[in-house]
Amino acid sequence: MKKNRFLIVLNVLFSGMIFFGICSCTSLKTLLPQYALVVLSLLLGIVLTLISDKLLFFLSEKIKNSNFTYLLLVMIIIIISSICGGLLAIPFSALPGLFGQFLPIIVVTLFFILCAIFFSYRMEAFVDLANRVTNGKLQIAEVASEHEATALLDTSVIIDGRIADIAHCGFIPGSLIVPNFILQELQFIADSEDAQRRQRGRRGLETLSNMQKDKFISISIVDFDIQNVREADAKLMHVAKELACPILTNDYNLNKVAELQGIRILNVNDLTNAVKSILLPGEKLIVNVIQEGKEINQGVGYMEDGTMVVVENGRPYLGQQIDAVVTKILQTAAGRMIFARHEKELGVRR
């Protein structure tokens, strides 16, 4: 409280000194005695302090609630208006007497007010123009300041649907961002004439709808105006670079291209492989042999997570559920393959 009072007194004295200096340079110096000028300057200083205190509080609240692009344009407009108003006031300063003293101030003030009114009515157009000139970088910076972005979602991971369960469990903190062009691509797929593509698109839209309704998931759809870029994947990588956040995807090609450009990728398939249960040779598992293998007398089954289990000499057990023992695990680019044999067969050999 004492500090605030000290600042207020300092502000009053500083404002009073400025007014006293201004009055000393005008004809008021001859019209009023010295003590009257001091009193007038202090009164003006008090009034200015009260007004500036309210004004600063109002401006601080406005700045907190305003976006980055808007504030930047306001600063540019203020600078341009002040320069143009000052240049316009120069001829009026040559007028004799009080006209030359006060008309420049009136001209600058009126010019500034007119510019403020004009730009306030057309601010949205100027914001849009600024984003177009900077290829959306200003808008992306604004999104970065408003959202603690964890990752951008692409079309493939939304259609896949597993991201909803992963986010619901709390493994993805922060905000998930879906760019508007990804939503448009989903809508385009959902409107496709091909029944399979149409089903996949509708599934993606349904996934997004469920994620927005989930109170445990922070997800937002953001409009990005990216010029000179047509493909959705290229736009997504452009936004990811500016936001400095990874992309959540299942797209193999996007994965590789993004990695070449130094963009971090979070692949749901990699996550699935990472959390698969680890089986070691000699461990038992139950396998439902559903088809023949590529080699002679092989049977093939699948675990619940989709991992292929190749049963040696398993062809006679087609359509049966057997107890098998793991003999070998092979890691491939497509995932893991588990080789096993029937428990009875190994028991006989032992």
FIDO-388750 format. One line per 5 residues: number of its first residue (from 1); for each residue x, y, z of C-alpha. Coordinates in Angstrom, 2 decimals, decimal comma, always signed. Layout:
BEGIN
NUM) X:Y:Z; ...
END
This chain:
BEGIN
1) +0,00:+0,00:+0,00; +2,87:+2,36:+0,92; +4,56:+1,53:-2,35; +1,38:+2,36:-4,27; +1,03:+5,71:-2,49
6) +4,64:+6,54:-3,24; +4,11:+5,76:-6,94; +0,96:+7,88:-7,02; +2,74:+10,87:-5,42; +5,67:+10,40:-7,81
11) +3,30:+10,27:-10,77; +1,52:+13,47:-9,62; +4,81:+15,32:-9,19; +6,15:+14,11:-12,54; +2,92:+15,05:-14,36
16) +2,87:+18,42:-12,58; +6,44:+19,15:-13,67; +5,53:+18,34:-17,27; +2,49:+20,64:-17,17; +4,53:+23,38:-15,46
21) +7,12:+23,17:-18,23; +4,41:+23,33:-20,90; +2,70:+26,30:-19,24; +6,02:+28,12:-18,88; +6,51:+27,92:-22,64
26) +3,11:+29,45:-23,40; +1,49:+32,83:-22,81; +0,13:+31,57:-19,46; +3,52:+32,44:-17,97; +2,74:+36,12:-18,35
31) -0,96:+35,90:-17,51; -0,62:+33,99:-14,23; +1,78:+34,45:-11,31; +4,37:+31,80:-10,48; +2,49:+30,23:-7,54
36) -0,72:+30,00:-9,62; +1,18:+28,09:-12,32; +2,51:+25,67:-9,69; -0,97:+25,07:-8,22; -2,49:+24,67:-11,70
41) +0,25:+22,20:-12,67; -0,30:+20,11:-9,52; -4,06:+20,04:-10,10; -3,54:+18,97:-13,70; -1,06:+16,37:-12,48
46) -3,61:+14,92:-10,04; -6,29:+14,78:-12,74; -3,90:+13,13:-15,20; -2,81:+10,59:-12,57; -6,40:+9,60:-11,81
51) -7,26:+9,30:-15,51; -4,07:+7,38:-16,36; -4,61:+4,97:-13,45; -8,10:+4,07:-14,71; -6,89:+3,99:-18,29
56) -3,95:+1,71:-17,52; -6,20:-0,70:-15,64; -8,62:-0,76:-18,58; -5,79:-1,28:-21,08; -4,19:-4,06:-19,03
61) -7,49:-5,97:-18,95; -7,91:-5,42:-22,69; -4,38:-6,64:-23,40; -4,92:-9,80:-21,35; -8,05:-10,67:-23,32
66) -6,69:-9,71:-26,76; -4,85:-11,97:-29,18; -1,32:-11,47:-30,42; -2,21:-10,45:-33,99; -4,69:-7,82:-32,81
71) -2,19:-6,25:-30,38; +0,57:-6,17:-32,97; -1,66:-4,43:-35,49; -2,85:-1,92:-32,87; +0,77:-0,99:-32,11
76) +1,56:-0,55:-35,81; -1,58:+1,57:-36,29; -0,68:+3,78:-33,30; +2,84:+4,38:-34,63; +1,65:+5,14:-38,18
81) -1,17:+7,42:-36,95; +1,19:+9,34:-34,65; +3,77:+9,87:-37,41; +1,16:+10,96:-39,99; -0,60:+13,19:-37,44
86) +2,71:+14,83:-36,48; +3,60:+15,51:-40,11; +0,13:+16,93:-40,72; +0,41:+19,25:-37,69; +3,72:+20,84:-38,82
91) +2,09:+23,48:-41,09; -0,33:+24,51:-38,31; +2,56:+25,10:-35,88; +3,67:+28,03:-38,10; +0,47:+29,97:-37,39
96) +0,83:+32,98:-35,07; -0,30:+33,19:-31,45; -2,47:+30,59:-29,74; -3,40:+29,00:-33,07; +0,17:+27,88:-33,61
101) +0,36:+26,55:-30,06; -2,89:+24,59:-29,76; -3,98:+23,75:-33,32; -1,17:+21,17:-33,86; -2,27:+19,32:-30,70
106) -5,93:+19,40:-31,79; -5,03:+18,21:-35,31; -2,92:+15,29:-34,03; -5,64:+14,27:-31,57; -8,45:+14,41:-34,15
111) -6,37:+12,54:-36,75; -5,55:+9,84:-34,20; -9,22:+9,46:-33,20; -10,34:+9,22:-36,84; -7,70:+6,56:-37,56
116) -8,72:+4,61:-34,46; -12,39:+4,66:-35,50; -11,58:+3,61:-39,07; -9,27:+0,76:-38,08; -11,63:-0,48:-35,34
121) -14,38:-1,00:-37,91; -12,04:-2,76:-40,34; -9,79:-4,59:-37,87; -10,92:-8,09:-38,94; -9,95:-7,33:-42,54
126) -6,50:-6,12:-41,42; -6,00:-9,22:-39,24; -6,89:-11,45:-42,19; -4,53:-9,49:-44,45; -1,70:-9,78:-41,93
131) -2,15:-13,56:-41,70; -2,17:-13,86:-45,48; +1,01:-11,79:-45,85; +2,82:-13,85:-43,19; +1,41:-17,16:-44,52
136) -0,52:-17,73:-41,29; +2,47:-17,34:-38,96; +0,83:-14,60:-36,89; -2,26:-16,70:-36,42; -0,17:-19,75:-35,49
141) +1,72:-17,67:-32,92; -1,63:-16,60:-31,49; -2,76:-20,22:-31,19; +0,54:-21,13:-29,51; -0,02:-18,43:-26,88
146) -3,61:-19,52:-26,21; -3,12:-23,30:-26,22; -0,53:-25,49:-24,56; -0,50:-27,68:-27,63; +0,61:-31,27:-27,07
151) +0,05:-32,55:-30,59; -1,72:-31,99:-33,89; -4,09:-34,70:-35,06; -4,05:-35,86:-38,66; -6,80:-37,63:-40,59
156) -5,48:-41,18:-40,25; -5,22:-41,15:-36,45; -8,74:-39,69:-36,10; -10,24:-42,36:-38,38; -8,28:-45,06:-36,49
161) -10,16:-44,07:-33,33; -7,73:-45,42:-30,73; -6,55:-41,90:-29,93; -9,86:-41,26:-28,13; -9,19:-44,06:-25,64
166) -5,55:-43,04:-25,20; -6,48:-39,42:-24,50; -9,34:-40,43:-22,19; -6,92:-42,43:-20,03; -4,84:-39,29:-19,47
171) -1,69:-40,34:-21,32; -1,78:-37,14:-23,41; -1,62:-34,01:-21,24; -2,25:-30,55:-22,66; -4,43:-29,76:-25,68
176) -4,99:-31,67:-28,88; -5,49:-29,44:-31,91; -7,40:-30,40:-35,04; -6,71:-27,91:-37,87; -9,69:-26,86:-39,97
181) -8,22:-28,38:-43,15; -8,05:-31,81:-41,45; -11,73:-31,50:-40,56; -12,49:-30,54:-44,19; -10,58:-33,60:-45,40
186) -12,61:-35,81:-43,04; -15,82:-34,29:-44,38; -14,64:-34,87:-47,96; -13,97:-38,55:-47,17; -17,35:-38,88:-45,42
191) -19,08:-37,52:-48,56; -17,23:-39,93:-50,87; -19,16:-42,09:-53,33; -17,12:-45,11:-52,28; -18,96:-46,87:-49,43
196) -15,79:-47,92:-47,61; -14,25:-44,45:-47,70; -17,57:-42,92:-46,67; -17,72:-45,24:-43,67; -14,16:-44,36:-42,65
201) -14,88:-40,63:-42,91; -18,03:-40,90:-40,81; -16,15:-42,93:-38,23; -13,54:-40,14:-38,00; -16,22:-37,47:-37,54
206) -17,88:-39,59:-34,87; -14,52:-40,01:-33,09; -14,02:-36,24:-33,03; -17,54:-35,70:-31,73; -17,01:-38,20:-28,89
211) -13,66:-36,62:-27,98; -15,24:-33,16:-27,76; -17,93:-34,50:-25,43; -15,37:-36,21:-23,19; -14,61:-33,94:-20,22
216) -11,23:-35,64:-19,72; -9,98:-34,64:-23,20; -8,86:-31,12:-24,10; -9,38:-30,84:-27,85; -10,06:-27,83:-30,05
221) -10,65:-27,24:-33,76; -8,64:-24,22:-34,94; -8,90:-22,32:-38,24; -5,50:-21,87:-39,86; -5,26:-19,69:-42,96
226) -2,21:-21,18:-44,70; -1,58:-19,68:-48,11; +0,52:-21,10:-50,99; +0,15:-24,64:-49,62; -2,46:-26,98:-51,06
231) -2,01:-30,47:-49,58; -3,35:-31,12:-46,09; -0,19:-33,00:-45,01; +2,04:-30,11:-46,10; -0,15:-27,64:-44,21
236) -0,06:-29,88:-41,15; +3,75:-29,99:-41,18; +3,89:-26,20:-41,67; +1,72:-25,66:-38,58; +3,67:-28,25:-36,58
241) +6,93:-26,42:-37,30; +5,53:-23,06:-36,21; +3,89:-24,46:-33,08; +6,95:-26,63:-32,32; +4,71:-29,56:-31,43
246) +4,52:-33,16:-32,71; +1,97:-34,72:-35,05; -0,16:-37,67:-33,99; -0,55:-39,95:-37,00; -0,74:-43,50:-38,34
251) +0,29:-42,46:-41,85; +3,60:-44,16:-42,76; +4,44:-41,70:-45,56; +3,67:-38,63:-43,43; +5,75:-40,20:-40,67
256) +8,85:-40,46:-42,87; +8,49:-37,08:-44,60; +7,95:-35,29:-41,28; +10,98:-36,96:-39,71; +13,12:-35,80:-42,66
261) +12,00:-32,22:-41,92; +12,83:-32,52:-38,24; +9,22:-32,74:-37,06; +8,51:-35,06:-34,17; +5,96:-37,79:-34,87
266) +3,82:-39,69:-32,36; +2,68:-42,89:-34,06; -0,16:-44,78:-32,40; +1,08:-48,02:-34,01; +4,46:-47,55:-32,34
271) +2,68:-46,98:-29,03; +0,68:-50,18:-29,52; +3,83:-52,16:-30,21; +5,53:-50,64:-27,17; +2,80:-51,69:-24,74
276) +2,33:-55,22:-26,10; +2,88:-57,96:-23,57; +6,37:-59,41:-23,84; +6,53:-63,14:-24,39; +9,74:-65,08:-23,99
281) +10,67:-68,43:-25,53; +9,36:-71,22:-23,31; +6,25:-69,36:-22,12; +2,80:-70,79:-22,74; -0,13:-69,19:-24,55
286) -3,53:-70,21:-25,87; -3,91:-69,96:-29,64; -6,96:-70,41:-31,86; -5,60:-71,79:-35,13; -7,74:-70,23:-37,85
291) -5,80:-70,68:-41,10; -2,91:-72,39:-42,82; +0,56:-70,85:-42,87; +2,85:-70,15:-45,80; +5,11:-73,10:-45,05
296) +4,11:-76,74:-45,15; +2,06:-77,97:-42,20; +1,98:-74,57:-40,49; -1,06:-73,14:-38,72; -1,66:-69,47:-38,00
301) -3,52:-67,79:-35,18; -3,67:-64,30:-33,70; -3,44:-62,86:-30,23; -6,01:-60,36:-28,95; -3,76:-57,41:-29,92
306) -3,42:-58,73:-33,48; +0,04:-60,28:-33,17; +0,46:-63,21:-35,56; +1,28:-66,58:-34,01; +2,72:-69,21:-36,37
311) +2,24:-72,72:-35,01; +4,73:-75,24:-36,41; +2,98:-78,46:-37,37; -0,27:-76,73:-36,51; -2,24:-77,53:-39,67
316) -4,01:-80,55:-38,08; -5,41:-78,21:-35,41; -7,27:-75,85:-37,78; -10,38:-74,51:-36,09; -9,18:-75,64:-32,67
321) -7,92:-73,81:-29,61; -4,65:-75,27:-28,42; -2,07:-74,75:-25,69; +1,17:-73,70:-27,34; +4,67:-72,93:-26,18
326) +6,67:-70,00:-27,63; +9,80:-71,15:-29,47; +10,95:-67,96:-31,22; +9,99:-64,29:-31,56; +10,74:-62,40:-34,79
331) +10,57:-58,59:-34,99; +9,73:-57,25:-38,45; +8,86:-53,84:-39,93; +5,20:-54,85:-39,92; +5,30:-55,88:-36,27
336) +6,14:-58,97:-34,23; +5,67:-62,59:-35,23; +5,57:-65,34:-32,63; +6,54:-68,92:-33,51; +5,19:-71,68:-31,31
341) +4,59:-75,41:-31,10; +1,83:-77,45:-29,55; +2,52:-78,21:-25,89; +1,90:-81,94:-26,41; +4,34:-82,08:-29,29
346) +7,09:-80,55:-27,18; +6,18:-82,83:-24,31; +6,65:-85,91:-26,51; +10,01:-84,68:-27,71; +11,15:-84,10:-24,16
END
